[in-house]
């Protein structure tokens, strides 16, 4: 799976199916798995595997061990049924608009819709199945949202998360003229205070910083952690529009503090809450899927392996895990 395939899509691909719905299996002669009253037919499973491996990159990356890939696909088909059951219990749906919105988000992360389709196909999600894949991803996310709806996050935890990410939320735009002596810095400071428009020309003439002098001393928006401490302390304490002089290990800086961009905690509280709750969210979602699989009963044809409710996967018969007893498939 390529690096630009979004992290959310990577996580979703590991949990969801890309094939047809289980209800389409009822008229097939053999069952690969039974999920409560739902049958996943051998034909449905094999069709999903064949479609997923059409892409040459998918064949190269995923098709070398076809038996394992088939187990993985069957596990995703089973999880699809379980997700659909959980969603139905709570009246959760994924509208076409929900699917299109999530598709647009994945496409933006991938660098465009064509890139998304190429990356998805290489990862075993053919274009014709992409919206089905996304629909079940949306259902899964809505289920997880419901599970954490009543979980609270303390103000202290929010403040800690805010400070941990402070570089994103507190930045100063500045320009400087770096020189070697205080005498020259004093002279330049006096000139720019008297005529602020001269700053860029003086930077090009006097500054010893090769990275910024050609840009009139412009440094752009930066977080405090990216600057030497005396410089950062001075510009973050100053008001925008201020000209000042700072001494650091690099020399004397004549600085123009242009702007201070600070995002308050209140504006990002919901975003930070979601980040803090992400591990809990995954834990509760996994527990809900385990509980649902045990409640309805999941049985896999022995020809493919055995269902592990703990991991939500189909494992080879020799694997020793929390396994359900396989049931022979009717007609299979």
C-alpha positions in Angstrom: 0.0 0.0 0.0 1.5 3.3 -1.0 2.5 5.9 1.5 0.1 8.5 0.2 -2.9 6.2 0.7 -4.3 8.0 3.7 -3.9 6.6 7.2 -7.6 6.5 7.7 -8.0 4.5 4.6 -5.2 2.2 5.6 -7.0 1.5 8.9 -10.3 1.1 7.2 -8.9 -1.4 4.6 -7.6 -3.6 7.4 -11.1 -3.8 8.9 -13.6 -3.8 6.1 -14.5 -5.8 3.1 -14.4 -4.7 -0.5 -16.7 -7.3 -1.9 -20.5 -7.7 -2.4 -22.9 -7.9 0.5 -23.5 -11.2 2.3 -27.1 -11.2 1.5 -26.2 -11.9 -2.1 -25.0 -15.3 -1.0 -28.2 -16.9 -0.1 -28.8 -18.5 -3.5 -25.2 -19.8 -3.9 -24.6 -23.5 -3.5 -21.8 -23.3 -0.8 -21.1 -21.1 2.1 -17.6 -19.9 3.0 -18.9 -18.6 6.4 -22.1 -18.2 8.4 -22.6 -14.9 10.4 -25.7 -15.5 12.3 -28.4 -16.0 9.7 -26.3 -14.4 6.9 -24.3 -16.6 4.5 -21.2 -15.6 2.7 -21.0 -17.8 -0.3 -17.9 -19.4 -1.8 -18.7 -17.7 -5.1 -18.9 -14.3 -3.4 -15.6 -14.8 -1.6 -13.8 -16.0 -4.7 -15.2 -13.2 -6.8 -14.0 -10.6 -4.3 -10.5 -12.2 -4.3 -10.4 -12.3 -8.1 -11.5 -8.6 -8.4 -9.0 -7.5 -5.8 -6.1 -9.2 -7.6 -6.8 -7.8 -11.1 -4.4 -4.9 -10.5 -0.8 -6.1 -11.2 0.5 -4.3 -8.2 -2.1 -5.9 -6.0 -1.2 -9.3 -7.5 2.5 -8.7 -6.8 2.0 -7.4 -3.2 -1.0 -9.4 -2.0 -1.4 -12.4 -4.3 1.8 -14.3 -3.6 0.1 -16.1 -0.7 -3.4 -16.5 -2.2 -4.6 -18.7 0.7 -3.7 -16.0 3.2 -5.2 -13.3 1.1 -8.4 -15.3 0.7 -8.6 -15.6 4.5 -8.1 -11.9 4.8 -10.8 -11.2 2.3 -13.2 -13.6 4.1 -12.4 -11.8 7.4 -13.3 -8.5 5.8 -16.6 -9.9 4.5 -17.5 -11.2 7.9 -16.6 -7.8 9.5 -18.8 -6.1 6.9 -21.8 -8.1 8.1 -21.0 -7.5 11.7 -20.7 -3.7 11.1 -24.0 -3.7 9.2 -25.7 -5.5 12.2 -24.3 -3.1 14.7 -25.4 -0.1 12.6 -28.9 -1.6 12.2 -29.2 -2.0 16.0 -28.8 1.8 16.5 -30.4 3.0 13.3 -27.1 4.2 11.9 -26.9 4.7 8.2 -24.4 6.0 5.6 -26.1 8.2 3.0 -24.8 8.8 -0.5 -23.8 12.3 0.7 -21.8 10.8 3.6 -20.0 8.4 1.2 -19.2 11.2 -1.3 -17.9 13.4 1.5 -15.6 10.7 2.8 -14.5 9.9 -0.8 -13.6 13.5 -1.3 -11.5 13.5 2.0 -9.7 10.4 1.0 -9.1 11.8 -2.5 -7.7 15.1 -1.1 -5.3 13.1 1.2 -4.2 10.9 -1.8 -3.5 13.9 -4.0 -6.6 13.6 -6.3 -9.4 11.1 -7.2 -7.3 9.4 -9.9 -4.5 8.9 -7.5 -6.9 7.6 -4.9 -8.3 5.0 -7.3 -4.8 3.9 -8.4 -3.6 3.5 -4.8 -6.8 1.8 -3.8 -6.6 -0.7 -6.7 -3.0 -1.4 -5.9 -4.1 -2.1 -2.3 -6.7 -4.6 -3.4 -9.7 -2.2 -3.6 -10.8 -2.1 -7.2 -12.5 1.1 -8.4 -15.9 -0.5 -8.8 -15.8 -1.5 -5.1 -14.4 1.7 -3.7 -17.7 3.3 -2.8 -18.9 0.1 -1.1 -15.6 0.1 0.9 -16.1 3.7 1.9 -19.8 3.1 2.8 -18.8 0.5 5.4 -15.9 2.7 6.6 -18.4 5.5 7.2 -20.7 3.1 9.1 -17.8 2.0 11.3 -16.9 5.6 12.1 -20.4 6.5 13.0 -20.6 3.5 15.3 -17.4 4.5 17.0 -18.7 8.1 17.3 -21.7 6.8 19.2 -19.6 4.6 21.4 -17.6 7.6 22.7 -20.4 10.1 22.7 -20.7 10.1 26.4 -17.0 9.7 27.2 -15.7 12.9 28.8 -12.3 14.5 28.4 -11.0 16.6 31.3 -9.9 20.2 30.9 -6.5 19.2 32.1 -6.2 16.6 29.4 -7.3 19.1 26.8 -4.8 21.7 28.0 -2.0 19.1 28.0 -2.9 18.1 24.4 -3.0 21.8 23.4 0.5 22.4 24.8 1.8 19.3 23.2 0.8 20.7 19.8 1.4 24.3 20.6 3.7 24.7 17.6 0.6 24.4 15.4 -1.4 26.9 17.4 1.1 29.7 18.3 3.4 31.2 15.6 5.0 34.5 14.9 5.9 36.0 11.5 9.1 38.0 11.6 12.0 39.4 9.6 15.5 40.0 10.8 18.8 41.6 9.8 21.7 39.6 11.4 25.0 41.5 12.0 28.2 40.8 14.0 28.4 44.0 16.2 26.0 45.8 18.5 27.1 49.1 17.1 26.0 48.2 13.6 22.7 46.7 15.0 22.0 49.9 16.9 22.5 52.0 13.7 20.3 49.7 11.6 17.6 49.7 14.3 17.5 53.5 14.4 17.2 53.6 10.6 14.3 51.1 10.4 12.4 52.8 13.3 12.7 56.1 11.4 11.8 54.6 8.0 10.3 51.1 8.3 10.1 50.7 4.5 13.9 50.6 4.4 14.0 47.2 6.3 14.2 44.9 3.2 16.9 47.0 1.5 19.0 47.1 4.7 18.6 43.3 5.1 19.9 42.7 1.6 22.8 45.1 2.3 23.9 44.2 5.8 22.5 40.8 6.9 24.9 37.9 7.2 22.1 35.3 7.2 22.2 33.8 3.6 18.9 32.2 4.0 16.8 35.3 4.6 18.8 38.3 3.3 17.7 37.8 -0.3 14.1 37.9 0.9 14.5 41.1 2.7 15.1 39.3 6.0 11.7 37.5 5.9 11.5 34.4 8.1 7.8 33.7 7.8 5.6 32.2 10.5 7.5 30.0 12.9 6.9 28.3 16.2 9.0 29.1 19.2 10.6 25.6 19.2 12.1 26.3 15.8 14.0 29.4 16.9 16.9 30.0 19.3 15.6 30.8 22.7 16.6 34.5 23.1 15.1 35.3 19.6 11.9 33.3 20.3 11.4 34.8 23.8 11.8 38.4 22.4 9.5 38.1 19.3 6.7 36.1 21.1 6.6 38.7 23.8 6.6 41.7 21.4 3.6 43.3 19.8 3.2 43.0 16.0 4.7 46.0 14.3 7.5 46.3 16.8 11.2 46.7 15.8 13.7 45.4 18.3 17.2 44.2 18.9 18.1 40.7 20.1 21.4 39.1 20.8 22.0 35.4 20.3 24.8 33.0 19.7 24.6 33.9 16.0 25.2 37.6 16.6 23.0 40.7 16.8 19.5 40.6 15.2 17.5 43.7 14.2 14.0 42.2 14.1 10.7 43.3 12.7 7.8 41.4 14.4 5.2 41.3 11.7 2.3 39.3 13.0 1.4 36.9 15.8 -1.0 34.1 14.9 -2.4 32.2 17.9 -5.3 29.8 17.8 -7.1 29.6 21.2 -7.8 26.3 22.9 -11.5 26.8 22.5 -11.2 26.8 18.7 -9.5 23.4 18.6 -11.1 21.7 21.6 -13.3 19.3 19.5 -10.3 18.4 17.3 -8.1 17.7 20.4 -10.9 15.7 22.1 -11.1 13.5 19.0 -7.4 12.9 19.1 -7.4 12.1 22.8 -10.4 9.7 22.5 -9.0 7.9 19.4 -7.4 5.0 21.4 -10.6 4.6 23.5 -12.6 4.8 20.3 -10.8 2.0 18.7 -10.9 -0.1 21.9 -14.7 0.3 22.2 -15.3 -0.4 18.5 -13.2 -3.5 18.7 -15.1 -4.7 21.8 -18.4 -4.0 20.1 -17.4 -6.1 17.1 -16.2 -8.9 19.3 -19.4 -8.9 21.3 -21.5 -8.9 18.2 -19.6 -11.8 16.6 -20.1 -13.8 19.8 -23.7 -12.9 20.0 -24.7 -13.9 16.5 -22.2 -16.7 16.1 -19.6 -16.8 13.3 -18.7 -20.0 11.7 -16.1 -20.5 8.9 -15.9 -23.4 6.5 -12.8 -25.5 7.6 -11.4 -25.3 4.1 -10.6 -21.6 4.8 -9.6 -21.7 8.5 -11.2 -20.6 11.7 -12.8 -17.4 13.0 -11.0 -15.5 15.8 -13.5 -13.2 17.6 -10.6 -11.6 19.5 -8.8 -10.4 16.4 -11.7 -10.3 14.0 -9.8 -12.3 11.4 -9.9 -15.7 9.8 -6.9 -17.7 10.8 -5.3 -20.9 9.6 -6.7 -24.0 11.4 -3.4 -24.5 13.2 -3.3 -21.1 14.9 -4.1 -21.1 18.6 -6.3 -18.2 19.4 -9.7 -17.3 20.7 -11.5 -19.4 18.1 -15.0 -20.3 17.3 -15.9 -23.8 16.2 -16.2 -24.1 12.4 -19.5 -25.4 11.0 -19.6 -27.3 7.7 -21.0 -25.1 5.0 -24.4 -26.1 3.6 -23.8 -27.5 0.2 -20.1 -26.7 0.5 
